[in-house]
Every structure is written in structure tokens, then in C-alpha cells.
């Protein structure tokens, strides 16, 4: 990151992309090592989860169909019912295990990338061993922030369900009702995107500052002001790319019976390649946005103080204090 701090505030959509690309390209070795250790397993688990879930759910649908066409009091009905119960238990246990591994690898990947970019920002000597020694001490703070976000999103969805229930009872599927429902869905989508952006920036705040959880989200909410349109555009572009990869994998690999085994393997490798590239690029971008937002609010991170605190990560984890990253004011 060779730009002066005060210059970052002027970065727009393509400027952020260009800066992220320059950071990855200038430190290819360390980012390649992080990708191999954390992001590749994360990508593999995500794609494997889609394939395995489809297989498990396919068996469940098959047995439910067989159960519907079997006499209730017959021995065959009991056997199918027992098998179906076992398959549902397996399905949900697999989903729980997948979610746990996905969450852990996501937090570890975020910690590694954010710490690496902070070291690049301060021109510190960097090694993969150093990054991996710091990551386990940082990800717990990210866990608290993520769980806080999940709780907020859960409450948000409960409120959305209440509005949907009120719509059903008070208005219903009339002409006016459909228009109201469309407006409610748009408002829900805007709120969900906003919370997602705040959460992503809060993840960086949790690593680089002395706040985490709800406080990190409050700090993130304040930082994002003034750069909401750029952040929203980047968020939508990254997530549309992610959805495209997921849909392509489902259609060409999971449901690609007519593609041939060779073609399915080839498409699977291509989706895997695109996914881990996208995840790395997205993590770098959300860290760049943090520095852009800091610069936009005329806050300049003291590189020497930040470097001193990064050194403490090699011993007992000491978070960056507000006075160190919370910035001096500068005006342009």
C-alpha cells in the first residue's frame, strides 16, 4: 500500500479494486501461502457441502416419496420411516459440522489477511510463520463480532416475519397488497445489505482496534458514512460473482449428469479456482475499504505505533489501542 494515507479517501470503486490487486500482486508469496493454508480448504468445504447436501437430500426425497406410497401399518413403512429419520439426523449433523468448519476457516482467513495488510501498511518484515502464529490469538475477537452480527440478523428476520404476517392478515394479495409487499421486500434487502457491509468492516475493526462485538459494529457504522455507495457497489459485485460461481457449480457439476464425468470435473476445478480467487480478493478489498474510510474521515493511522503493536502480536495478543489507530485529524 504505497499511497499516502490522505490519498486513500479519494479512491472510488475502481480505485479500491486496483489497490487490492496491487497489494496481492506485490506480496504474491505470502498471499499464496495464506490461500493454500486457509482459503483453499474454505473453498473446498463450501463446494463439497453443496455436492454432499444434494446427495443426502436426494435420498431423503426418494424415501419420502416411497413412504407416501406405502401402507401405513406395513413393515415396509416402518423400515422406510426409520431410515428416513436416520437420514434427516445425518443431514442436520452434516449441516452443523459444515457451518462450524466454515465459520472457523472464515474467521482464520480474515484474521490472516487483515494482519498481513496491516504489516504491509507499516512496511514491517512479514513471514507466513509470523502470520500463522498471530491468527489463533485474533480470531476469537472476530468470533464475538460474528456472533453479535448473527444475533442482530436473527432479530432483523424475526421483525421482517412479523411484518409479513401483518401484511397477510391486514392487506393480503390484492393489487395494493402486492405493491406494499414489493416495497417491504426492497426495504428488507436494503437493510440486509447495509448490515452485511457493516459486519464486514467490523471484522477488520475487530482485528486492528481494541473494540469487538457490538462496539465494533457501532464503530464500523460510523466509519462507513460517506463511503456507503462505493461499499454497496463493491459488496453487490462480489456477492453477484459469488452467486454466479455457486449457480454454475450446481448446474454444471452437481446437476450436470449430461455433461460427462470429464466435463463435470473440469467445471468443478474451474469453479474451485474462481471461488478461492474471489474469497482472497474480497478479504483484501474489505481491508482496503477500512483504510479508505479512515482516510475519508480525516483519520491518519500512526504507522510507527501500529508497527509497535503488531510486534506485540508475536507474544501475548495485545489489541491496537484507540489512540494508536483512532487517528490524528488531518485536513486537506
N, C-alpha and C positions, 0 to 999 in steps of 0.2 A: 504494500500500500504506500506508493511513493508520492501521493498527493499531500499537500499541506492540509491540516485539519479544517481550516476555514474554507477551503475549496470544495469540501465534500457536500456542503449544503446545496450546491448548485447542480448536483447530479440528478438527472431525470431518469426516466425508465431505461433508456438505452445506456446511459452513463453508468447506472448500477450494474447492468449486465456486463458491460465492458470491464468495469473494475473487478467484478467477481472473476471473470475469465482471466484477467491479468494476474490475480492473486494465485489462482490454481496453476496457471502456466508457469509462473515464476518459481513455484515450490512444488513441482511435479512429484518429486521423490517422496516427500513427507505425506502429501495427499494421496499418493498411490498406496503407501503403506497403511494409512488410515482406512482407505477403501477396502483393501484386502482383509484387514483385521476385523472391521466392524460393518461397513456399508454393504460389502458383498454378502455376508451372512444375512443381513437385514433384508436385502432384495430377494435372496433365495427363499427365505422363510415366507415372505409375502406371496410370492408366486406359487410356491409349493402349497401354501394354505388354500389358494384358490382351487388348485387341482384336487387336493385331498378332500376338501369340503364338498366338491361336486360329486366325487365318488361316494362319500358317506351319505350325502343327501339323496343321491340317486337310488341307493339301496333302500333308504327309508321310504321313498315314494313308491318304489316297487312293492315293498311289503305292505304298505298301507293300502295300495290297490288290491293286493291279494287278500288282505283282511276284509275289505269291503265286499268281496265276492266269495266269502267263506261263511258257512253256517255258524252262528254264534256259539252254540253248545257243542261243537265238534272238537275232537282232539287236535285237529289241524289248526283250528282257530287259536287254541291255547298256545301251540308252538309258535305260530306266527306272531301272536301278541307278545310273548316273552322275548322273541328275537327282536321285535320292534322296540321294546322298552330298552333292551341292551344297546341297540344301535343309537337310540336317542341319547342315552347316557354317554356313549363313546363320542358322539358328535359334540356334545356340550363340553365334555372334558377336553377334547381336542381344541375347541374354540378358546377355552380358558387358558390352556397351555400356550396357544398361539399368541393370545393377547399379552400374556406375561413376557414371553420372549421378545415380542415385537416392541413392547414398551421399554424394556431394559436396553435393547440394542439401539433404539431410537435415542434414548437419553445419553447413552455412552457415545454415540456418533456425534450428537450435538455438542456434548462437552468437549470432545476431541477437536472438532472443527473450530469452535469458538476460541478455545485456548490457543490453538495453533495460530489463528489470525491475530489474536492479541499479541502473541510473541512476534509475529511478522511486523505488526504495527510499531512495536517498540524496538525492532531490529535486534532482538535477542537471538543468541545461538539456540538452535532448535534441533531436536532429535526425536525420532519415533519413541525411543525408550523413555525419554523425559515426558512426552505427551501421555503415554500409557500409564506412567506412574502417577500422573495427576488426575486422570479421568475418574478412577474409582472414588476419589475424595470430593469430586464436584457433582456427580450425577445424583446424589441424594437430595441436594438442593433443587435440582431440576424435577425430581420426583414429587416433591412437595408442591412445586408450582403447577405441575401437570395434574396432580390430583385435585388441586384447588380449581383448576380450569374445568376438569370433568364434572365437579360438583356444580359449578356455575352453569355449564351447558345442560346438565341434567335438570336443574331448576328452570332454565330457559325453555326446555322442551315440555316440562310439565305445564308451564304457563301457556305455551302455544297450544297444547292439547285442550286446556280449559277454554281458550278462545274458540277452538274448533268445535267443541261440544256446544258452546253458547251459540255459535253460528248455526249448527244443525237444528237446535231447538227454537231459536228466535227468528231465523231468516229462512234457512233451507235452500234447496237447489232451484230457486227462482232466477229470473233474469238479473234482478238486483243482487240476489244472493251470490250468484256466480261472480259478478263484478267485485263484490266485497271479499269473496274468497281469494280471488286473484290478488287483490291489494294486500290482504293478510299474508299470502304466500310470499309476495315481493318483500314485504317488511320483515318477515321471518328470515328470508335469505340474506337480506342486508345485515340484519343483526348477527346472523351466524358467521358471515364473512368478517364482520368487524371483530367479533370475539376471537376468531381464528388468527387474525393479524395481530391482535393484542397479545395472544398467547405465544405466538412465535417470537415476538420481540421480547416478551417477558422471559422466555427461555434464555436469551442472551444476557438480559439483565441479571438473571439468577446466577450466571457463571461469573460475570465481570464485576458485579456490585455486591454490597452487603445486604441486599434485600432479596427475598424469595417468597413464594406463595402469593397470597392476596396482595401484599405490598409490592411485589414485583409487577403484578398486573396493573396496579394503580400507577406505578412509575412508567410502565410501558404505555398506558393510555395517555399520559401526559406527553410522552416523547413523540407519539405518533401524530399529534396535532400538527397540521401544516404539511405533512407528507402522506396524508391518507390516500389521495388519489394515486400517487405513484405506488404505494404499498399495495393498494387494492388491485391495481392493474397487474403487478408482478404476481400477487397471490393467485389471481384468476388464471393467468397464463401458465403458471407452474402446475396448478391443480387440473386445468384442462389437459395439459400434457400428461399428467399422471393418469387421468381418467382414460385418455386415448390409449396409453400403454396397457392399462388393465382390460379395457374392452377388446383390444387387439389380441391379448393373450387368451382371453376367454373364448373368442370366436375362432381364432386360428389354431390354438393349441388344445384347450380344454374341450371345445366342441368341434374340433377340426377333424372329425372322423374321415371325411372325404379328401383330406389334404394329403394323406400318405404319411407314414411314420417319419421319413426323412424330412419332409417339409415341416411337419409339426416340430421336430427337434430344432430345425433351423430357425423357425419363427420363435420358438421358446428362447433360444440363445440370443436372438436379436432383441426380444422384449427385456430379457435379463440385462443385456448390455445397456439399453436405453434407460432402464429403471435406475441402475446404480449411478449412472452419469447424472441423471436428473436429481436424485437424492443429494449427491455431493454438491451439485450446483446450487440447489435450493438452500442447503445449510450455509454455504458461503454467502449467498445473497442475503439471507436474513441477518447475518452478522454485519455485512456491509451497510444494510439499512439502519442498523443500530448506530453506527458511526455517522451516517448521513443525518439521522435525526438529532444526534448530539450536536453536530455542526450547525444544523438549521436553527437550533435554539441557542446559538452562540455559546456553546459549552465546549471547552477545549480540554481534552484529557491530557493530563501531565504524563508524558511518556516515561520520565525518569521514575516517578512514583509508581506508575503501573508496572514498570520493569522490576522495581524492588519487590512489589507484591507478588509478581509472577515467580520470583525466586523462592518465596516462602512456600509455594505450592509443592516444592520438592521435599519439604519437611511436613510438618503438620499443616493441614489446609487452613489458610487464613484468607477470608474473603476480602476483596478490594473494598476499602472504606469509601464512604460517600465523598469525603473531601478529596480523595485521590482521583476518582473517576467522575465525580459530580462536578467538576469543572469550574474553571475560572471563566468569567464572562469576557468575551471579546466582541468587538463590533467592527463591521466592515462598511 
